[in-house]
Amino acid sequence: MRLLFIHFLYIVNIFTLNSGLSLAKEFKYDVRAYNLKVMEINFNIDDEKNNKITFNAEAVGIVGFFVKVLASSTVEFDSKDKNFWKYEYRYDKPTTNKFRLNKINFSKEKVLSFETDPPRTEDLTKKVPYQKEDYFGVIDPIFAVKKLFLIDKNNFDCNKKIKVFDGNIFYYLVMKKENNQMELDTIFSDYKGKLQKCTLVYEPISGYIPGDPNTPEQFKVDLYFGIVGDNYFPIYATTKGKKGIRLKMYLNMIN
């Protein structure tokens, strides 16, 4: 389950949108494996009023019965110009009383400080060391993918690259446009119609252990964008999870 959350954390954050969707404050998605729902994802967006975005995900169905896992993220800006903000990510596994809490403070795309609770126990000598330049020109995962995936409906351009820090690893999220479409017609989503395809890959920079299965160096997501309001944003996404299991995420509801 941890790898499932690692793989989909980068996908699920993409839907924290507001521009052109100012009336939509809540987004709901289902994640499925073998057509069985294994995760529910909910977003509440109030950054227009309180400069804050929240996200949470929970394992459900058969997976949730055996392994209870919760994940949540918050981005809170100190001002409307969004030059100063704090990021917080928490991962809980109640059945074993285990959790991980990452906190980061940013100023104008620079990491000011960060902390992890409990402290990480990995052998630091095995990690690719942080470099001074890593701390500059970088943002958090939620803010990053929001910048990546809010695309004007009159100019569908998804060729983008953004540098990210999640409290442990510095990495790039790289998105590229694919010249093909798909027709979405499924019982798992109310959205019907043509979708434009892009691919998302993850390129680690530092803070990771080469070859570590928990660092998705070969991570790739196929994203399919549809038009809602004045923007394109992903309606459907798919990637391979642990042991090659195909994971699929569908837009379920917008409020």
N, C-alpha and C positions, 0 to 999 in steps of 0.2 A: 504493500500500500504506500510506503514512503516514496518509492519511485513514481507511482501513479501521481502523487501530489506534486513531486518535483517536475514531472513532465507537464502537468496541466496547470501548474502555477503560472507559467508564462503565457498559457492560452487564456485562462480565465480572467486575468487582469486586463485583457484587451477590451473588455466591454464596459469599462468605467468611462463612459463618454458623456459629454454634456452639450457641446456646441451643436446647434441645429436640432437638438433633441431636448430642448429646455423643459418640456412638459413631462418627459420620461424620467422618473426618479428611481425606478426599481426594475432590474433585469433578472430574469430567472432562466437557468439552463439545466439540462439533464446531461450527465455523462453516462455513456453506455458501453458495455463490453458484451459481445455476443447477443446484442439487443436487450440485455438485462441492465436496468438502471443501477449504477454503482455509486453515483455521487449526485448530490443536488448543490447547485451554486446560486447564491443570491447576492445582489449588489444593492446598496442604498447610496444614492449620490445626492449630496446636499452642498457641494462645493460652491455653488452660486451664492448660497446664503451664509454658510458657516466655514467655507474654505476647507472642506473635509470630504474624503471619499472612504467608504468602508466596503469590505468584501469578506464573505465567509463561505466555506464549503464544508460539507459533511458527507461521510460515507453512509450509504443507505442500502436497502435490499439485502441480498445474501452477503455481500462484503461487509456491510454495516453490522450484520448479526454476529459475524465472527471477529471482526476487527473494527472497533470504534475509533475513528480518527476525525479530528476537527482541525481546520486551518482558518486563520483570519488575518487580514492585513488592514492597516489604516495609514492614510497619508493626510497630514494636517498642515496647512499652510499658515504662516504667521501673518500674511498680508495678501491682498488681492493681486499684487504684482507677481506673486509666487516665486520670489527670489530666495525666501527662507522657508524651510519646511522640515518636518520630522516624519520619519517612516518607522512603522512598527509591524513586525510579523510574528505571529505565535502559532505554533504547531503543537497540538495536544493528542496524546494517546491515553485516555482515561483508564483503560483496562490495566495498564502497567504503571500509572501515575507518572508517566514521562512527558516532558514538555520541552520546548525550545523557544526562547524569546530573543528576537533580534531588534535592536533599536539603532537608528542612524539619524544624525543631524546633518542637514545640508545647507549650504549658503552659495547661491549663484553657481550651481552645478559643481560644487566642491564639497568633499566629505570633511566635515568639521570634527566629528567624533562618532564612535560606534561602540556598542557593547553587546555581549551575548550572555544569556543566563539559561542554563548553567554554562560555565566556561567550556570551550571545546577541548577535547582530550586527544585529538589527532597528533601524530608525530609531525611537528612543524618542519623537521628536516626533510620530509618527503613532499612537502608542498612547494609549488612554484612561488617564490617569495614576492611580496608586494614591492612595487617600485614607486618612487616619489611621484612620477607622472600619472600613475594609476588613479590618484585621488582627485584629479582635475578633469573637467569636462564629462562628468558622470552624474547620473540620477538614479533614483530607486526603481524597482521593477514596475510598480503600478504607474508612476508618472511616465516611465519610458514607453510602455506599450500603449498608453493613452496617446502619446505623441506619434507613435508608429501607425496606429490604426484608425485615427479619425481622418477620413479621406473624403474630400468634396465630391459630390456626385457628378460634377461637370469636368472633373480632372482626376480620373482614377490612376493615381501614381503610387505604387506601393514599394518602390525601390528605395529602401531606407536602411540606415545603420546607426544604432544608438549604443553608447557605452553605459553599463549598468553595474551597480554594487548592491548586493543583497544582505550585507553584514558578514559575509564569509568569502565570497568569490567575486572578483571583478571579471566581467565578460561583455561581449558584444551580442546584441540581438540584431540579426541581419535578415531583412525581408526582401524578397524579389518577386517580381510579377511573372506569372506564367501565362502564355498565350492560349489559354483554353478556358472553357466555361462548363458548368454543369447545370442541369435542370433539377431543382430540388422539389420533390413530391413525396413526402413521407408522413406517416401517421405520428411521428415523433416531434413534428414542428408544424405550427400553423402557417409558416411562411411558405409560399409557393412561387416559383419562378426561377429565372436564370441567375446564377451566381458566378462571380469572377474569381479566378484562383490566384493565390499567391503562396509562397513557401516561406517559412520562418526557420532559421537555424540559429544555434547557440554556439558561440565561439569563446571558450574560456581564456582569460588573460593571466590571472594570478590568483593565489589563494586556494587552488585546487590540487589534488593529488593525481597525477597522470595515471590513467588506467582504473581509477576508483569508479565502481559501478554506480555510485551515488552522484557522480558528476556526469551529466548526460552530454558527453563530448560529441556523440553522433546524433544528438537530439535534432529532430526535424518535424515540423508540423505543416500539414496542408490546410490552408485557410481559404474559405469560400465566402466572399463578400456579397451582400445584397444591399439595396437602397432602402433606408428608413429615414423619412424626413428629407433633410438636405445633404445627407451623408451616406457614404458606404460604410458598413462595418460588418464584422464576421457574423454570419448566421449559422454556419456549420464549420466544424474543425475536426481533424482526425490525425492521430499519431499512433505509433507503436509503443505500448507500455512494456512492463516486465514480461520476460519470456516471449516477446513478440506478439503479445495480445493486442489486437487492434482496438483502440479507444476512439469513441466518437462523441462529439458534443453538439447538442442541438439547442437553438433558441426555443424557449418554451413560452415565455410571456414577457411583455413590456408594459409597465404601468406608468 
